[in-house]
Amino acid sequence: MPEDARLPCARVVKQLADTGGVRFLQFGHKMVFEPRNGLIQTTGDWNVAHFRIIHRLGENVRRTRYTVAKEFFMTNLFAPLPHETRRLLDGVPALIEKTFPLPGRFRSGLPSDVAELSRLLTSGRGQRGLSYLGRPNLLSAYLRFFLPWNLYRLCRLLPGLDVKLRANDVVTDLGCGPFTFAAALWICRPDLRATPLEFQCVDRSGPALEAGGKFFAALTGETHVGGNAPWKIRASRGELGTGTMRPAAFVCAANVFNEMYGDISRCNAETLKRNAEKSARLLEGYATGREESAILVVEPGFPRCGEFVALLRNELMERGRRPISPCPHDGNCPLLDYVGAGKKRWCHFAFETGDAPRDLQRLSAAARLPKERAVLSFVFMGKYNTLPPGGDGVPARIISDAFPLPRRRLGRYACSRQGLVLLAGEEGVIGKAGSGALANVVLRKGERDAKSGALLADPG
């Protein structure tokens, strides 16, 4: 099919909105964001061919007072929140307060309850017990702090993934908590709200499931005309892998395996690999064999969690899955070479949280848990290959912050089919790329970084 037939000039739409200094253009069904730094960001991964079409349409773009970024950056993973998504997220703290009123005499203790729950979820894991959310003060802290933050993270991530759901599809959310994934999808994917879907939400905490039912009903009642959402949620209390479930077109596990296997940071490499194998078998058992079926796993962005996700990716590939995101290739994960080697190189992504709800940021500060950045590791696997072609360069996903190099240059680690890449360049180019940006790089033949062993590369 000719390129101009896939994305003809006639489908270039003029300015759609102008809010917060971020301007929008639409090319077909994709939305392009032009932030102040001049780099193109999109609501989904664009392959090289689509990007070049945009570049060739520069004349049309300039006529609408827009400029096209350099071809080096093909896409950023975490696009700015659209106005509607941000509006709904901003309203979540008030909606939680309305749905789960907190008596005034308990309000002053909320920050300390949040801090205590954070401790029990991290350094104090051995003390929390399986029924910790059965304690009213900890459940209240979870709903007011962890639920909104988890919603925010997912709403920044999900629009950049190619989540395809059809009418009457089944979605299984493992370790769902208070229906966090279903709520996030409802908030950030308004195009799916009228699509009949069935969610199978599994969690071992009865209080979390009960709270999720109330919260999701309040959320959909606020945003759906008539209050009758076509999404049906079937809650199931129990351990993962028990009970009978319908095969799902989409299986999600967010912040699950880090809890399932205790303190994952203390696992040695062999234990981590065994846990990844068990998890892959568990996830695949919930999924349908349909070509479009997909699996999404999201974990905290700690080193051990990133290593676990890399091992899980490998195990899922052995079961016939292929990476959709964030991997720019379907070869061996280059970061597996660092598992158990004592070197802190792992797949993780970070983004600023300045657009998180103000009420949530105030509670975070009061609990002395400020979150200036959100960090996560994830893998999105399907049955088909949607990887970008390399074009004139090599697609590489940026997986680290920028760090200084000699001669006033900056470096970023990136993942590619050829292996781990050290991308070097001028501050104005390397420093502006967002975490998770998909870059088009040119490898320096035979050159490697002496410290990390990574292949040396320049912007394409």
C-alpha positions in Angstrom: 0.0 0.0 0.0 1.5 3.4 -0.9 2.4 5.6 2.1 0.2 8.4 1.0 -2.8 6.0 1.0 -2.1 5.0 4.5 -2.0 8.6 5.8 -3.0 11.1 3.1 -2.6 14.9 3.4 -6.3 15.3 3.5 -6.5 13.7 6.9 -4.3 16.4 8.5 -6.6 18.2 10.9 -5.9 21.7 12.1 -5.5 22.8 15.7 -7.9 20.8 18.0 -7.0 22.4 21.3 -4.5 24.7 22.9 -4.2 24.1 26.7 -1.3 24.4 29.0 1.2 25.3 26.3 0.7 21.9 24.6 -0.7 22.1 21.1 -2.4 19.3 19.2 -2.5 18.0 15.7 -4.3 14.9 14.5 -2.9 12.7 11.7 -5.6 10.1 11.0 -6.6 8.4 14.3 -3.3 9.3 16.0 -2.9 12.4 18.1 0.4 14.4 18.0 1.5 16.6 20.9 3.9 19.4 20.3 5.2 20.4 23.7 7.2 23.5 24.3 10.5 21.7 23.9 9.6 20.9 20.3 9.8 17.2 20.5 6.9 15.2 19.1 5.0 13.0 21.5 2.1 10.7 20.5 -0.8 8.8 22.2 0.7 5.6 20.8 3.9 4.2 19.3 4.4 5.3 15.7 6.5 3.3 13.4 9.2 4.9 11.2 7.1 4.9 8.1 4.4 7.0 9.8 6.9 9.4 11.2 8.5 10.0 7.8 5.1 10.7 6.3 4.6 13.4 8.9 8.0 14.7 8.1 7.2 14.9 4.4 3.9 16.7 5.2 5.9 19.5 6.8 4.6 22.1 4.4 1.0 21.3 5.4 2.0 21.5 9.0 3.7 24.8 8.7 0.6 26.3 7.1 -1.2 25.6 10.3 1.7 27.2 12.3 3.3 24.0 13.5 6.8 22.7 13.1 8.0 19.1 12.8 10.7 17.8 15.2 13.9 16.2 14.0 13.4 12.6 12.8 15.7 11.2 15.5 12.9 10.8 18.1 10.1 8.6 16.7 7.9 8.7 19.8 7.7 9.4 23.5 6.1 6.7 25.7 4.3 8.9 28.2 2.3 11.6 26.5 0.8 14.5 28.4 -2.5 13.8 30.0 -5.4 14.9 27.8 -7.7 17.5 29.4 -10.6 15.1 30.0 -8.3 12.5 31.7 -6.7 15.1 33.9 -10.1 16.5 34.9 -11.3 13.1 36.0 -8.1 12.3 37.8 -8.2 15.7 39.6 -11.7 14.7 40.8 -10.7 11.3 42.2 -9.7 12.5 45.7 -13.1 14.3 46.1 -14.9 11.3 44.7 -13.2 9.0 47.2 -14.1 11.3 50.0 -17.7 11.4 48.9 -17.9 7.6 48.5 -15.9 6.7 51.7 -16.5 9.6 54.1 -13.8 9.9 56.8 -15.0 11.1 60.2 -13.2 14.3 61.3 -11.7 12.7 64.3 -9.7 10.3 62.1 -8.6 12.9 59.5 -5.6 14.2 61.5 -4.2 10.7 61.6 -4.5 10.0 57.9 -0.9 11.1 57.0 0.6 8.8 59.6 -1.7 5.9 58.4 -0.4 6.5 54.9 3.2 6.4 56.1 2.6 3.2 58.1 0.9 1.5 55.2 3.8 2.5 52.9 6.2 0.9 55.5 4.2 -2.3 55.6 4.3 -2.5 51.8 8.1 -2.0 51.6 10.5 -2.5 54.5 7.8 -4.0 56.9 6.4 -6.7 54.6 6.9 -9.4 57.1 4.7 -7.6 59.7 1.6 -6.7 57.6 -0.2 -10.1 57.3 -2.6 -11.1 54.5 -5.6 -9.2 55.9 -3.9 -5.8 56.4 -6.6 -4.0 54.3 -9.2 -5.4 56.8 -8.0 -2.7 59.2 -10.2 0.4 58.5 -7.4 2.9 59.0 -5.1 1.1 56.5 -7.9 0.6 54.0 -8.7 4.4 54.2 -5.1 5.2 53.6 -4.9 2.9 50.6 -8.0 4.4 49.0 -6.9 8.0 49.6 -3.2 7.6 48.7 -2.2 4.4 46.8 -5.4 4.1 44.7 -5.1 7.6 43.2 -1.3 7.2 42.6 -1.8 3.9 40.9 -4.6 5.4 38.8 -2.3 8.2 37.8 0.5 5.9 36.8 -1.8 3.7 34.7 -3.4 6.7 33.0 0.0 8.0 32.0 1.0 4.5 30.6 -2.2 3.0 29.0 -2.8 5.6 26.2 0.7 4.8 24.9 -0.1 1.1 24.5 -2.0 -0.4 21.7 -4.8 -1.9 23.9 -7.4 -3.4 21.5 -10.7 -4.5 23.0 -13.8 -5.5 21.1 -17.5 -5.7 22.1 -18.1 -8.5 24.7 -14.4 -9.1 25.3 -13.3 -10.4 28.7 -10.6 -8.6 30.7 -9.0 -10.4 33.7 -7.4 -8.2 36.4 -5.2 -10.2 38.8 -4.7 -8.7 42.2 -7.1 -6.0 41.2 -7.4 -4.2 44.5 -10.3 -1.7 44.4 -10.7 -2.3 40.6 -7.8 -0.1 39.9 -7.2 -1.2 36.3 -10.8 -1.0 35.3 -11.1 2.5 36.7 -7.9 3.7 35.0 -9.1 2.3 31.7 -12.4 4.0 32.1 -10.7 7.3 32.9 -8.1 7.4 30.1 -9.9 5.5 27.3 -13.2 7.3 26.8 -13.5 5.6 23.4 -14.1 2.3 25.1 -16.8 3.5 27.6 -19.7 2.5 25.2 -18.1 -0.9 24.4 -19.7 -3.8 26.4 -16.9 -5.4 28.3 -16.7 -8.0 31.1 -14.0 -7.6 33.8 -13.0 -10.6 36.0 -11.4 -9.0 39.0 -9.5 -11.3 41.3 -8.1 -10.4 44.7 -7.7 -12.1 48.1 -8.9 -9.0 50.0 -12.6 -8.8 50.5 -12.6 -5.2 51.8 -10.6 -4.1 48.7 -13.1 -5.8 46.4 -16.1 -4.3 48.2 -14.5 -0.8 48.1 -13.7 -1.3 44.4 -17.4 -2.0 43.6 -18.5 1.2 45.4 -15.7 3.4 43.8 -16.2 2.1 40.3 -20.0 2.6 40.5 -19.4 6.2 41.7 -16.9 6.8 39.0 -19.0 5.5 36.1 -22.1 7.2 37.5 -20.3 10.5 37.3 -19.0 10.1 33.7 -21.6 7.9 31.9 -24.9 9.4 30.7 -27.7 7.7 32.6 -25.2 6.1 35.0 -25.6 2.6 33.4 -22.1 1.7 32.2 -21.9 -1.2 29.7 -18.9 -2.6 31.6 -19.8 -5.6 33.9 -17.5 -6.4 36.7 -17.4 -9.8 38.3 -15.4 -9.8 41.6 -13.8 -13.0 42.8 -12.2 -13.3 46.2 -9.3 -15.8 46.4 -5.7 -16.6 45.6 -4.5 -16.3 42.0 -4.7 -19.5 40.0 -7.8 -20.8 41.9 -11.4 -20.9 40.7 -12.8 -21.0 37.2 -12.5 -18.1 34.8 -13.5 -17.4 31.3 -10.5 -17.1 28.9 -9.6 -13.4 28.6 -8.7 -11.3 25.6 -6.7 -9.1 27.9 -4.9 -10.1 31.2 -3.5 -7.4 33.5 -1.4 -7.8 36.6 -0.4 -4.5 38.2 1.8 -4.4 41.3 1.0 -8.1 42.0 4.1 -10.2 41.7 6.2 -7.9 43.9 3.7 -8.7 46.7 3.1 -12.4 45.7 6.7 -13.3 46.1 7.3 -11.4 49.3 10.3 -9.0 49.2 11.3 -9.5 45.6 14.5 -7.4 46.2 15.8 -10.2 48.4 15.4 -13.0 45.8 18.5 -14.4 44.2 18.8 -14.8 40.4 17.7 -18.4 40.4 14.6 -17.8 42.6 13.7 -14.8 40.5 13.8 -17.0 37.4 11.6 -19.7 38.9 9.1 -17.0 40.0 9.1 -15.6 36.5 8.4 -19.0 35.0 5.5 -19.6 37.5 4.1 -16.2 36.7 4.2 -16.7 32.9 2.4 -20.0 33.3 -0.2 -18.4 35.5 -0.8 -15.4 33.1 -1.0 -17.6 30.0 -3.5 -19.8 31.8 -5.9 -16.9 32.0 -5.6 -15.7 28.4 -7.5 -16.8 25.4 -5.6 -18.2 22.4 -7.1 -15.6 20.2 -4.5 -13.8 18.0 -5.4 -10.4 19.5 -5.1 -11.5 23.1 -2.6 -9.5 25.2 -1.0 -9.6 28.6 0.1 -6.5 30.6 2.3 -6.7 33.7 3.3 -3.5 35.6 5.6 -3.5 38.6 7.4 -0.8 40.7 10.5 0.5 39.1 12.9 -1.0 41.6 16.0 -2.9 40.2 14.8 -6.3 41.2 11.3 -5.7 39.8 12.8 -4.6 36.5 14.9 -7.8 36.4 11.8 -9.9 37.2 9.9 -8.2 34.3 12.8 -9.0 31.9 12.8 -12.6 32.9 9.0 -12.8 32.7 9.2 -11.4 29.1 11.6 -14.2 28.2 9.3 -16.8 29.7 6.2 -15.4 27.9 8.1 -15.4 24.6 8.9 -19.1 25.1 5.1 -19.6 25.3 4.5 -17.9 21.9 4.1 -14.3 23.0 5.8 -11.3 21.3 6.6 -7.9 22.9 4.4 -5.0 21.9 5.9 -2.5 24.3 8.3 -1.2 25.6 10.7 -3.5 23.7 11.7 -2.2 20.2 12.6 -5.8 19.2 11.7 -9.4 19.9 15.2 -10.8 20.4 16.9 -11.6 23.7 16.6 -8.9 26.4 20.1 -7.4 26.7 19.4 -6.6 30.4 19.2 -10.3 31.3 23.0 -10.3 31.1 23.0 -8.1 34.2 20.6 -10.1 36.4 22.5 -11.3 39.5 25.7 -9.6 38.2 25.5 -6.8 40.9 25.3 -4.1 38.3 22.3 -1.7 38.6 21.0 -1.8 35.0 17.4 -2.7 34.6 14.4 -1.8 32.5 12.4 1.0 34.1 10.8 4.3 33.1 10.2 7.5 35.0 8.1 10.6 34.4 7.4 13.9 36.3 4.3 14.0 38.4 3.6 17.8 38.2 0.2 17.1 36.6 -1.0 14.7 39.4 -4.0 15.8 41.5 -3.1 18.7 43.8 -5.0 17.1 46.7 -3.0 13.9 46.3 0.3 15.8 46.2 -0.6 17.6 49.5 -1.4 14.3 51.2 1.9 12.9 49.9 3.8 15.9 51.4 1.9 15.5 54.7 2.8 11.8 54.9 6.4 12.7 54.0 6.2 10.6 50.9 6.6 13.3 48.2 6.5 11.9 44.6 8.2 14.2 42.2 8.6 11.4 39.8 6.7 8.1 39.1 8.9 5.1 38.3 7.7 1.8 36.9 8.7 -1.3 35.0 6.3 -3.1 32.6 5.9 -5.4 29.7 3.0 -5.6 27.2 2.9 -8.9 25.3 0.7 -10.0 22.4 0.5 -12.9 19.9 1.6 -10.8 17.0 4.5 -8.6 16.1 4.0 -4.8 15.9 7.6 -3.7 16.2 8.8 -0.6 14.3 11.0 -1.1 11.2 14.6 0.2 11.6 14.6 2.5 8.6 18.1 4.1 8.1 19.0 3.5 11.8 18.3 1.1 14.7 15.2 1.5 16.9 16.2 1.9 20.5 14.1 2.5 23.6 15.6 4.9 26.2 15.7 3.2 29.6 17.7 5.6 31.8 18.0 9.2 32.9 20.6 11.4 31.2 24.1 11.4 32.7 27.2 13.5 31.9 29.9 12.4 29.5 33.2 14.0 28.5 33.2 17.1 26.2 30.0 18.5 27.7 27.8 15.7 26.2 25.1 13.6 27.7 24.5 9.9 27.6 21.4 7.7 27.9 21.2 3.9 28.0 18.8 2.4 25.5 17.6 -1.1 24.5 17.9 -2.4 21.0 17.9 -5.7 19.1 21.7 -5.5 18.9 22.0 -5.1 22.7 22.3 -2.5 25.3 23.2 0.9 23.7 24.9 4.0 25.2 23.4 6.9 23.2 25.6 10.0 23.3 24.9 13.5 22.0 24.5 17.1 22.7 22.5 18.2 25.7 19.9 19.9 23.6 19.0 16.6 21.9 19.7 13.8 24.5 18.5 15.8 27.5 15.1 16.6 26.1 14.0 13.1 25.3 11.5 11.7 27.7 12.0 8.5 29.6 10.9 5.6 27.3 11.4 7.6 24.1 11.8 5.4 21.1 14.8 6.7 19.2 16.4 6.1 15.8 20.1 5.6 16.4 23.2 4.9 14.4 25.7 2.4 15.9 29.4 3.1 15.8 30.9 0.0 14.3 32.8 -2.1 16.8 32.8 0.5 19.5 31.7 -0.2 23.1 31.6 1.6 26.3 34.5 0.4 28.5 32.5 0.6 31.7 29.1 -1.0 30.8 30.0 -2.9 27.7 27.2 -1.1 25.9 27.3 -0.4 22.1 28.1 3.2 21.4 25.6 5.1 19.3 24.8 8.5 18.0 21.4 10.1 17.1 20.2 8.9 13.7 
